[in-house]
Structure formats: structure tokens, C-alpha cells
């Protein structure tokens, strides 16, 4: 099951947790357990492990300016969300990255 979230330009938040929820990231990214065998995505914990100490790298990835560090061959699933993430302000992308890495 693949869920496509349509992003509205009316969604603006400064809180990373709220952005994570509003963008529908939590539909695929569970807090602790990877679900890649179910066609879903890596957990926040796994992302955090691979980007630990690399906030700038995660922000660049969210901007679309850096390749994923984890399972790049599975990135096609994430590309569906890239347009929504591109509509975020820089401040919102930073808040989202900080939430993921907290």
C-alpha cells in the first residue's frame, strides 16, 4: 500500500513534529521499527542513526540537494513526497530535520 499525500500550500508550521504529521510522513515512517518489507519506509530511529551528527546532510537531502544515505535504491517511494517538502520554507525544513534527529 502506497499512500500519496497531496500537500496544500496552506500548511505552514514551525514545529517539526507537527510538520511530520501534517505532511503524512508518519504514514510511512514509524518511530522505532522499519517497515521496508511491507512497502513502507525506514523508521525515524534508523534515519536518526544514519544522520546522527549530520543535521546539514539531512536538510540537504530534504531540499533535494543530496542523495539519501540509506537504501538509495528505495528512494523512488520518497520522491512522491519531495514536491510537498519542496513547498516548505527553509525554516520548516530545518524544524522537520531537527524533529527527526531529536
PEWOFEN-V492340 format. One record per residue. SS is DSSP state (2 for helix, 1 for strand, 0 for the rest). PHI is phi in radians with two decimals (NA if undefined). BURIAL is I if it has 9 or more other C-alpha atoms within 8 Angstrom, else O. Layout:
SS_PHI_BURIAL + SS_PHI_BURIAL
This chain:
0_NA_O + 0_-2.03_O + 0_-1.81_O + 0_-1.87_O + 0_-1.76_O + 0_-1.54_O + 0_-1.61_O + 0_-1.70_O + 0_-1.16_O + 0_-1.39_O + 0_-1.55_O + 0_-2.43_O + 0_-2.60_O + 0_-1.77_I + 0_-1.54_I + 2_-1.07_I + 2_-1.12_O + 2_-1.15_I + 2_-1.07_I + 2_-0.97_I + 2_-1.28_I + 2_-1.12_O + 0_-1.35_I + 0_1.43_I + 2_-1.01_I + 2_-1.23_O + 2_-1.20_O + 0_-2.04_I + 0_-1.74_I + 0_-1.33_I + 0_-1.11_O + 0_-2.11_O + 0_-2.02_O + 0_-1.19_I + 0_-2.23_I + 2_-1.16_O + 2_-1.30_O + 2_-1.79_O + 0_1.40_O + 0_-1.78_I + 0_-2.04_I + 0_-1.18_I + 0_-1.31_I + 2_-1.03_I + 2_-1.03_I + 2_-1.18_I + 2_-1.07_I + 2_-1.03_I + 2_-1.07_O + 2_-1.38_O + 2_-1.83_I + 0_-0.94_O + 0_1.31_O + 0_-2.27_O + 2_-0.98_I + 2_-1.04_O + 2_-1.11_I + 2_-1.18_I + 2_-1.09_I + 2_-1.07_I + 2_-1.10_I + 2_-1.14_I + 2_-1.34_I + 0_1.52_I + 0_-1.80_O + 0_-2.58_I + 0_-1.22_O + 0_-1.16_O + 0_-1.40_O + 0_-2.02_O + 0_0.74_O + 2_-1.02_O + 2_-1.20_O + 2_-1.70_O + 2_-1.12_I + 2_-0.93_O + 2_-1.11_O + 2_-1.33_O + 2_-0.99_O + 2_-1.09_O + 2_-1.56_I + 2_-1.05_I + 2_-1.09_I + 2_-1.10_I + 2_-1.17_I + 2_-1.11_I + 0_-1.38_O + 0_-1.29_I + 0_-1.34_O + 2_-1.01_O + 2_-1.05_O + 2_-1.20_I + 2_-1.09_I + 2_-1.12_I + 2_-1.08_I + 2_-1.11_I + 2_-1.10_I + 2_-1.12_I + 2_-1.08_I + 2_-1.08_I + 2_-1.58_I + 0_-1.16_O
